[in-house]
Amino acid sequence: MNQFDFDKEIDRRGSGDVKDDALATMFGRADLLPLWVADMDFEVCPAIWKSLEKRIAHHIYGYGAPSDGYWQAIIDWENKEHDFKIAREELTYVPGVVKGVALAVNHFTKKGDKIVIQQPVYFPFKNVTVGNGRICVNNALIHDGDNYSMDFEGLEKILTEQKPKMMILCNPHNPIGISWSKEVLARLAKMCKVHGVTVVSDEIHGDLTIFGHKHTPFATACEEAAEISVTFGAPSKTFNIPGLVSSWCVVKNEKLRKPFFEWMEANEFNAPTFVATIATEAAYKFGKEWLEELKEYIEGNIRYVEEFCKENLPEIHPVRPQASFLVWLDCTKLKLDHEQLNRLFIDQARLALNDGEMFGPGGECHERLNVASPRKVMERAMEQLLEAVKTVRK
Ligand SMILES: Cc1ncc(COP(=O)(O)O)c(C=O)c1O
């Protein structure tokens, strides 16, 4: 029997959350079903809100002192869930995964250095690179039907000819939801090691593997991967607490770690708020059952979207994710240009999704659908989409 109620619809309007309250700013109108930014419409696991409420009830909100239990909870979770063995000194707090990636870019590279990303990919990777005066080099994913893979030939050419200093890896890969295999990650690591490239691995969706897939932390793929990697993870996507800013960083290699961690320490980038440490400890210690039920519910929503499209919307093809609650919708068969596709989703279907082009080349004619909402919301969304598509059917 299920313990947690993911069917419960909760009105988030007025809560200050970006997903609902920034609709007008982001999409030009507020009357949309929000299925965009990657957080979930589900109430968090009771262990998390109970531990926060207990602390908040003590009305002095001083600087937090992270407990030993906080660090141990991260270490135990990674070991148990992903066979990722982390020593305490290899771990630190970071104020967000994107900010962590930005810190790594600033620390390990200089202006004018080249950084490889694999588009279509989570758009802040490019922003962080270009915004810090680095040169972004795209080793585009190879796309064959529903199958997306890394272009190792393209990468070898880039490594040899362009001599990048860093690669930012999305593991699992957002927006397509690819859970990279150990073999792929090890091959990548060996190539990057030969060329002296540091790999920054964003593993924020690592706990959310579904449909039988298993997450491999990049640093565990092989010895070379452990040597050249800077890993960022968080309980934020997993347990729906992104607003609490609870991310962490692991660097196995002391030569990379020592100067990086000392620089973060000197600048106090590694100082967590008490809400982050309390929520993280509760999530990792007591959230496993909630997470298992969540993943089952997400799989159910994905199946529902797949079946609905198959029966009613053959012009839209959902690419099944192997991880995350984000579904990459291939809308090529609608034969609409970028503006027409956006107008269809926003003005006709009244849905707020992420426009595929945000993620770079390869995102054309795609939309990213967030399915972490109660089933009834997904049903409304698909009905609204169907009505909109009917108006453009020839
Ligand atoms: C791949 C990826 N990395 C990082 C983030 C954001 O992480 P943070 O809020 O910790 O910066 C997201 C959020 O959607 C994401 O999908």
The ligand as an SDF file (V2000), in Angstrom:
LIG
                    3D

 16 16  0  0  0  0  0  0  0  0999 V2000
   21.1100   19.3290  -14.8080 C   0  0  0  0  0  0  0  0  0  0  0  0
   20.7530   20.3740  -13.8070 C   0  0  0  0  0  0  0  0  0  0  0  0
   21.7290   20.9320  -13.0650 N   0  0  0  0  0  0  0  0  0  0  0  0
   21.4530   21.8710  -12.1340 C   0  0  0  0  0  0  0  0  0  0  0  0
   20.1640   22.3140  -11.9320 C   0  0  0  0  0  0  0  0  0  0  0  0
   19.9080   23.3910  -10.9260 C   0  0  0  0  0  0  0  0  0  0  0  0
   20.5620   23.1420   -9.7580 O   0  0  0  0  0  0  0  0  0  0  0  0
   20.7150   24.2640   -8.6490 P   0  0  0  0  0  0  0  0  0  0  0  0
   19.3590   24.8280   -8.4160 O   0  0  0  0  0  0  0  0  0  0  0  0
   21.2560   23.5240   -7.4850 O   0  0  0  0  0  0  0  0  0  0  0  0
   21.6570   25.2690   -9.1870 O   0  0  0  0  0  0  0  0  0  0  0  0
   19.1180   21.7530  -12.6710 C   0  0  0  0  0  0  0  0  0  0  0  0
   17.7430   22.2270  -12.4910 C   0  0  0  0  0  0  0  0  0  0  0  0
   16.8730   22.0300  -13.3140 O   0  0  0  0  0  0  0  0  0  0  0  0
   19.4240   20.7590  -13.6210 C   0  0  0  0  0  0  0  0  0  0  0  0
   18.4670   20.1810  -14.3450 O   0  0  0  0  0  0  0  0  0  0  0  0
  1  2  1  0
  2  3  1  0
  2 15  2  0
  3  4  2  0
  4  5  1  0
  5  6  1  0
  5 12  2  0
  6  7  1  0
  7  8  1  0
  8  9  2  0
  8 10  1  0
  8 11  1  0
 12 13  1  0
 12 15  1  0
 13 14  2  0
 15 16  1  0
M  END
$$$$
